[in-house]
Amino acid sequence: MKRRKIFFVMVLVAMLVASFFVMSKLLAPAKQTIGSSKPFYVGIETGWNSTLTDCEALIDKVKNYTNLFIIASPLIISNETVLDQTCDYAYSAGMYFMPVYYQQLNTGAFGYTPSLWFTAAKERYGSHLLGAYYYDEPAGNQLDITEIIPNPVLTYSPESYLDYTNYFFWLWNHDSGGVNATANFFQGLSSSLFTSDYGLYWFDYELGYDVVLAQFGWNNSRPLQISLVRGAAEAQKKSWGAIITWTYNQTSYLESGPQMYDDMVLAYDSGASYIAVYDSSQNYANTTLKPDHFKALKDFWNYMQQNPDKHGSLKADTAVVLPQDYGFGFRSQDDSVWQYHNASSWTQKLYSDTQNLLNQYNSSLDIVYSDPQFHNTIQSTYSKVLHWPQDFKTDVSYQIIDANNSLGYDTVQDAISSFATYRGDTILVKPGTYKQNINVTKPVILTSQNKDTTIIEGSDNGAALTIATNNAVVTGFTIKNGGYSSSTVGTGILLENAHNCTVIGNIITNNYIGILLNNSNDNVFRSNKISGNIYNLILQNSSPNDIDSSNIVDGKPYTNG
């Protein structure tokens, strides 16, 4: 009897110890870098068609030297029960984790509603559920598409990079499942919204993402990717990381283990908060991780534990500021700016200037964008701020300059037509004779340094200067030789369906028609000298317009009638 009591007591003690062990594992915080000033997460994104059993085996294999598990297996994401089981297993192993979704979270497309699942899962897992990886490469994809989907934001053909930027934000935020609304949902759960990308990280953050993982793959420059993503994150007060993805589009897909280790160390030292290794072959068919990749993860984990002071030790003290909305891809000197695929001398110069800067500053350089809401942060974060192209020497002295962004052009028409020229920009034309027929198609301010020596000469070939937009300003030019002497269409300045424009301080001479307004109303003319034309001023279906006596016609103040 006494022996039986002793046996039961021993069994009870064993059960209590086992229960304590299980509870301690369930409640144990995930592993962090010893001594690190902020959390650091490193692990694997399982992107192939892995099963629950596969994920459990992988977690068991890496749980001692990783703390992050990203669930991207379509088989698991599409099954709520299996997703719960996978998360339970990761949680019990002390891991941080997140699922990956490529559809809106407020629909039942998966057989369950992910937004409802997240609300319940957050209560269940707490901070171990980091958030969600939502869609993939949203901004970078805009570099490679070839057409703009019709939308209510852009009712005309794109004429500037701003139009492309606005289209991008509309595309990803125009409904209840948009990125910004989804980010707000996760912020309400004290969680983050993640994506990975290969370019235009700045705009991913502006879209609403909390964390962007820069893709380390192919032959892209790691220092360049870090400069872009870290600069965007620093300026916008977000977090960033790296994801090691394909270097090859066939077996073995991933870079070698030693290369992976070097990439992880560089990202860690540069201040990343996350590093993931993407594990999937084409069509989600197979795992791509080899023994040398697991060794790299182990070695890196040891590096973290032994070098907590290295985290973020490679700090950027210099920033180069690009023009606002100038979404250049940086993959080559001929890369796109947004969807506009024609390289220019300026995109080529930007690429060259950036490479020179990286060679000079290495890991102490960040790349950011000019944006008023982030100006103060940029100025206070970096000891040296360079504005491109203003602060970069150029071998070309341009006659035409966009005063708003300092980009230069060889012809006036190039300056007006450039996608870098926005509505309201001031185009400054230096003295000289410009033998070209100019078409003002944007509401810009076209101005010269000296009206007597800045000459637009139509070369007897149609209108010398046509205004075919509203709200344009033309001031300070000599405009001559518009049209043949026998032509009824050649003019110095032609306003065609143009309204609310301002024409000030010009000399219009030696044209068939000096100024012709056709179906153009509410325009203002001041201090123009109009003389030596066959007809000085003709108004066709154009009333009212404000043309006062400051305009001198054949030496006399203009009088209506």
Order of alpha helices (4+ residues) and beta strands (2+ residues): alpha-beta-alpha-beta-alpha-alpha-beta-alpha-beta-alpha-alpha-beta-alpha-beta-alpha-beta-alpha-beta-alpha-beta-alpha-beta-alpha-beta-beta-beta-alpha-beta-beta-beta-beta-beta-beta-beta-beta-beta-beta-beta-beta-beta-beta-beta-beta-beta-beta
